[in-house]
Amino acid sequence: MIVLGLGSNKGDRLHYLQRAIEAIGTIAHITNRSPVYSSRALMPENAPLEWDRDFLNMAIACETPLSPHALLVEVKAIEDRLGRIKEAHWSPREIDIDILAYHTEIIQEPALTIPHPFLHQRDFALVPFCDIHPDWVHPVLHKTAREMVGGIENTLGACSCFKITKSESQ
């Protein structure tokens, strides 16, 4: 199973997530999707205050004949078509699509790292991932998604992302 993480913290966030799902559906067969979560933005040191915008995040499971590299090219093209403008690192974005996992593959290259290198540390990615594939075993850490979520909860005291309803996401 391939799992993609989607996030948006600029403009009509839910609309961008929905449009990204539709576009991904043209290159992959979507088999499952998580609820939408709200989370605080990661803020680099000295970031402008206007960057502090909450994200909407979710994960989708899919299958595609595309290789991991071809999938990366396609999801970045979807980001571009949906209006993402690449600004400074961690700046607000209309849509962000990350390849969180590609079956059990391990890829460590400058342009592509699979599984996502910070998946196990970021509840806004890991919690939605766990919703759709709790028994997936991280091929490097040898822990299930469920176990990794438990590790984040033990470290943070509680997850900092919250499941939302459709009316809350407007």
C-alpha positions in Angstrom: 0.0 0.0 0.0 1.1 3.5 -0.8 0.2 6.2 1.7 0.2 9.9 0.8 0.0 12.7 3.4 -1.9 15.8 2.4 -1.8 19.2 4.1 -3.1 22.7 3.6 -2.9 25.9 5.6 -3.6 28.6 3.1 -6.8 29.7 1.5 -9.8 27.3 1.5 -8.0 24.4 3.1 -10.7 21.8 2.8 -11.2 22.7 -0.9 -7.5 22.2 -1.6 -7.6 18.8 0.1 -10.6 17.8 -1.9 -9.1 19.0 -5.2 -5.9 17.1 -4.4 -7.8 13.9 -3.8 -9.6 14.3 -7.1 -6.3 14.9 -8.9 -4.6 11.9 -7.2 -7.5 9.8 -8.3 -6.5 10.4 -11.9 -3.0 8.8 -11.4 -3.8 6.2 -8.7 -6.7 4.1 -7.3 -7.6 5.5 -3.9 -8.4 2.7 -1.5 -8.8 4.5 1.8 -8.7 7.9 3.4 -8.4 9.2 6.9 -10.5 11.8 8.6 -9.3 15.4 8.3 -7.3 16.7 11.3 -6.4 20.2 12.4 -2.9 20.8 13.7 -0.6 23.8 14.4 1.9 24.8 11.8 5.6 23.9 12.4 7.3 27.2 12.8 11.0 27.7 12.0 12.9 30.0 14.2 12.3 33.7 13.3 9.4 32.9 11.0 6.9 35.7 10.4 3.8 35.7 12.6 1.6 35.4 9.5 3.0 31.9 8.9 1.3 30.7 12.1 -1.8 29.2 10.4 -3.3 25.9 11.4 -3.1 23.1 8.9 -5.7 20.6 7.8 -4.1 17.2 7.3 -5.2 13.8 6.2 -3.7 10.6 4.7 -4.9 8.6 1.7 -4.0 5.0 0.8 -3.7 4.2 -2.9 -2.3 1.9 -5.5 -0.6 2.9 -8.7 1.6 1.4 -11.4 3.9 4.5 -11.1 7.3 4.0 -9.6 8.1 6.0 -6.4 10.0 8.6 -8.5 7.3 8.9 -11.1 4.7 9.3 -8.3 6.8 12.1 -6.8 6.9 13.9 -10.1 3.1 13.5 -10.5 2.2 14.7 -7.0 4.5 17.7 -7.3 2.8 18.5 -10.6 -0.6 18.3 -8.8 0.7 20.8 -6.2 1.8 23.1 -9.0 -1.6 22.8 -10.8 -3.5 23.6 -7.5 -1.5 26.8 -7.1 1.2 26.0 -4.7 3.9 28.6 -4.8 7.2 27.4 -3.3 8.4 30.0 -0.9 10.6 29.7 2.1 11.0 26.4 3.9 7.8 25.7 6.0 6.0 28.8 4.7 2.2 28.5 4.4 1.0 26.5 1.4 -2.2 25.8 -0.5 -1.4 22.1 -0.7 1.4 19.8 0.3 1.5 16.2 -0.8 4.1 13.9 0.7 4.8 10.2 0.0 4.7 8.8 3.5 5.2 5.1 2.5 5.5 3.1 -0.7 4.7 -0.4 0.3 7.8 -1.6 2.3 10.3 0.2 0.1 13.3 2.1 1.5 14.7 4.9 -0.6 17.2 7.4 0.7 18.1 9.9 -2.0 18.5 13.7 -1.9 15.2 14.2 -3.8 13.2 11.3 -2.3 13.2 9.6 1.1 10.7 6.7 1.7 9.4 6.2 4.3 9.1 9.9 5.0 12.0 10.7 7.2 9.9 12.4 9.9 6.8 10.3 9.8 7.4 8.8 13.2 7.9 12.2 14.8 5.0 14.1 13.3 1.6 13.4 14.8 -0.2 15.3 12.0 1.1 12.8 9.5 1.3 9.7 11.7 -2.1 9.8 13.3 -4.0 10.0 9.9 -1.6 7.3 8.6 -2.5 5.1 11.5 -6.2 5.6 10.9 -5.9 3.9 7.5 -3.1 1.4 8.1 -2.4 0.8 11.8 -0.6 -2.5 11.3 1.9 -1.2 8.7 5.4 -1.9 9.8 8.0 0.8 9.3 10.7 -0.9 7.3 13.5 0.9 9.1 12.2 1.3 12.6 10.4 -2.1 12.7 7.5 -0.6 14.6 3.8 -0.5 13.5 2.1 2.8 12.9 0.0 2.1 16.0 3.2 1.6 18.1 4.7 4.8 16.7 1.6 6.8 17.6 1.9 5.4 21.1 5.5 6.7 21.2 4.4 10.2 20.2 1.7 10.2 22.8 4.1 9.1 25.5 6.6 11.9 24.4 4.1 14.7 24.0 1.6 13.6 26.7 -1.1 13.7 24.0 -1.2 14.2 20.3 -1.4 17.8 19.2 -3.6 17.2 16.1 -7.4 17.0 16.4 -9.9 15.2 14.3 -12.4 17.7 12.9 -15.9 17.6 11.4 -16.7 19.2 8.0 -18.3 22.2 9.6 -15.2 22.9 11.7 -13.0 22.9 8.6 -14.6 25.8 6.8 
